[in-house]
């Protein structure tokens, strides 16, 4: 499959099922469930305990983050990330496959994929279609929990893949890089609240809702379809590009989609709208909502 050639950014359920069947899940191949849901809706860790891909471990995004930040899911330090994934049996030589159980097919897995890449790990893939399609296609699940042997992981943050608030502010006037916002149109335009937060967007940003890249089944669309989506929005994949969203999660879907097209250097604004709303001056918050002028 051609798409798996790009450093295996995507792997199919059949490929992973063959690996599970052949007993290849271990030190050389780790499978991580990176699911997260709003606490009142679903319990990701409990669902993992009840049913997951054989040999998988739970990647807890609540634990693998900067807990000192006022913003959700900000990247942890190099040492924190290294210690956390080493505890999951991941070394620098491990091929990591991430998935999640969201109903859209893939939601948080691209965030974990991008985190690994941001910390210098190249052999990381997203399970195309997610756990939803793994189950739908009849592949095995288990409640058996595995205890991977701790490994040694050395992390080095690739700052080219991460944008800060200050860099985003400078870009409003310098326009050194394109900005794509992956939130739904209503939140981008500021016509609907975003989890209770007034919404809107960064000046100059282009809106491509992340689900645009997913098929009706929840699988990633073809490279040709993805390229056409970027073209229609006049996003030039030959030029610098940064992705943003609400809290740095679905922005990673933009990075993944561009990666599949051969663009491997898309940066993510980690603080995204959560930080921008609280720190940017009013005239740097574009919104159709009358409320947002405060």
Residue pairs with C-beta under 8 A, 6 or more apart in sequence:
1 12
1 15
2 223
3 9
3 10
3 128
3 220
3 223
3 260
4 10
4 11
4 12
4 15
4 125
6 259
6 260
6 262
6 264
7 122
7 123
8 95
8 123
8 125
9 113
9 125
9 126
9 256
9 259
9 260
10 125
10 126
10 127
10 128
10 220
10 260
11 97
11 125
11 126
11 127
11 128
12 128
12 129
13 127
13 128
13 129
13 133
13 134
13 137
13 139
14 137
16 31
16 53
16 97
16 127
16 134
16 139
17 134
17 139
17 140
19 25
19 29
20 31
20 53
20 54
20 55
20 139
20 140
25 31
25 54
25 55
25 56
26 55
26 89
27 89
27 91
27 94
27 149
27 151
28 93
28 94
28 95
29 94
29 95
29 97
30 57
30 88
30 89
30 90
30 94
30 95
30 96
30 97
30 148
31 53
31 55
31 56
31 57
31 96
31 97
31 98
31 99
32 56
32 57
32 58
32 59
32 88
32 90
32 96
32 97
32 98
32 99
32 112
33 44
33 48
33 52
33 53
33 56
33 57
33 58
33 59
33 98
33 99
33 100
33 101
33 131
34 59
34 61
34 98
34 99
34 100
34 108
34 109
34 111
34 112
35 44
35 47
35 48
35 100
35 101
35 102
35 108
35 131
36 44
36 61
36 62
36 100
36 108
37 43
37 44
37 102
44 58
44 101
45 58
45 60
47 101
48 56
48 58
49 143
49 145
50 143
51 141
51 142
51 143
52 58
52 131
52 141
52 142
52 143
53 99
53 131
53 134
53 139
53 140
53 141
53 142
54 140
54 141
54 142
54 144
55 146
56 99
56 146
57 88
57 89
57 146
57 148
59 88
59 98
59 112
61 73
61 108
61 111
61 112
63 84
64 76
64 80
64 81
64 84
64 85
64 115
65 72
65 73
65 74
65 75
65 76
66 74
66 75
66 76
66 77
66 80
70 278
71 247
71 271
71 274
71 275
72 247
72 248
72 274
73 111
73 247
73 248
73 249
74 248
74 270
74 271
75 81
75 115
75 118
75 157
75 162
75 270
76 84
78 119
78 155
78 156
78 157
79 155
81 115
81 119
81 153
81 155
82 119
82 153
82 154
82 155
83 153
85 116
85 153
85 155
86 150
86 151
86 152
86 153
87 150
88 148
89 148
89 149
89 150
89 151
90 96
90 121
90 151
90 153
91 151
91 152
91 153
92 120
92 121
92 152
92 153
92 154
93 123
94 123
94 151
95 123
95 124
95 125
96 116
96 121
96 123
96 124
96 125
97 124
97 125
97 126
97 127
98 109
98 112
98 113
98 116
98 124
98 125
98 126
98 127
99 106
99 109
99 126
99 127
99 130
99 131
99 134
100 106
100 107
100 108
100 109
100 130
100 131
101 130
101 131
101 132
102 108
102 130
102 132
103 132
103 218
104 130
104 211
104 214
104 218
105 129
105 130
105 132
105 133
105 214
105 217
105 218
105 219
106 126
106 127
106 128
106 129
106 130
106 214
106 218
106 220
106 253
107 130
107 249
107 250
108 249
109 126
109 127
109 130
110 126
110 249
110 250
110 252
110 253
110 255
110 256
111 248
111 249
111 252
112 124
113 124
113 125
113 126
113 252
113 256
114 161
114 252
114 255
114 256
114 268
116 124
117 124
117 158
117 161
118 157
118 158
118 161
118 162
118 268
119 155
119 156
119 157
119 158
120 154
120 155
120 156
120 157
120 158
121 153
121 155
126 220
126 256
127 134
128 219
128 220
129 137
129 217
129 218
129 219
130 218
132 218
133 217
133 218
133 219
134 141
135 141
160 265
160 267
161 255
161 265
161 266
161 267
161 268
162 267
162 268
162 270
163 242
163 267
163 268
163 269
163 270
164 269
164 270
164 271
165 269
165 271
165 275
165 276
165 279
165 280
168 179
168 202
168 242
168 244
168 269
168 276
169 280
169 284
170 176
171 177
171 179
171 204
171 242
172 202
172 203
172 204
172 284
175 204
176 240
177 239
177 240
177 241
177 242
177 267
178 206
178 235
178 236
178 239
178 240
178 241
178 242
179 202
179 204
179 205
179 206
179 241
179 242
179 243
179 244
179 269
180 205
180 206
180 207
180 208
180 233
180 235
180 241
180 242
180 243
180 244
180 254
181 188
181 201
181 202
181 205
181 206
181 207
181 208
181 243
181 244
181 245
181 251
181 273
182 208
182 209
182 210
182 243
182 244
182 245
182 250
182 251
182 253
182 254
183 194
183 199
183 207
183 209
183 210
183 245
183 246
183 250
183 273
184 192
184 209
185 207
185 209
186 192
186 199
187 193
187 194
187 199
187 246
187 273
188 199
188 200
188 201
188 205
188 207
188 209
189 199
189 200
189 201
189 207
189 287
189 288
190 198
190 199
190 200
190 201
190 286
190 287
190 288
190 289
190 292
191 199
191 288
191 289
192 199
193 199
194 246
194 273
195 246
197 246
197 273
197 274
197 277
198 277
198 287
198 289
198 291
198 292
199 273
199 277
199 287
199 289
199 292
200 273
200 277
200 285
200 286
200 287
200 288
200 289
200 292
201 207
201 273
201 285
201 286
201 287
202 244
202 273
202 276
202 280
202 284
202 285
202 286
203 284
203 286
205 244
205 286
206 233
206 234
206 235
207 233
208 229
208 230
208 233
208 235
208 254
210 245
210 250
210 251
210 253
210 254
212 229
213 220
213 221
213 226
213 229
213 253
213 254
213 256
213 257
214 220
214 221
215 221
220 226
220 256
220 257
220 260
221 229
223 260
223 261
226 257
226 260
226 261
227 237
227 261
229 257
230 237
230 257
230 258
230 261
235 241
237 258
237 261
237 262
237 263
240 265
240 267
241 254
241 258
241 263
241 265
241 266
241 267
242 266
242 267
242 268
242 269
243 251
243 252
243 253
243 254
243 255
243 266
243 267
243 268
243 269
244 251
244 268
244 269
244 272
244 273
244 276
245 251
245 272
245 273
246 272
246 273
246 274
247 272
247 273
247 274
248 268
248 269
248 270
248 271
248 272
251 268
251 269
251 272
252 268
254 266
255 266
255 267
255 268
258 266
259 266
269 276
271 279
276 284
276 285
277 285
282 292
282 293
282 294
285 292
287 293
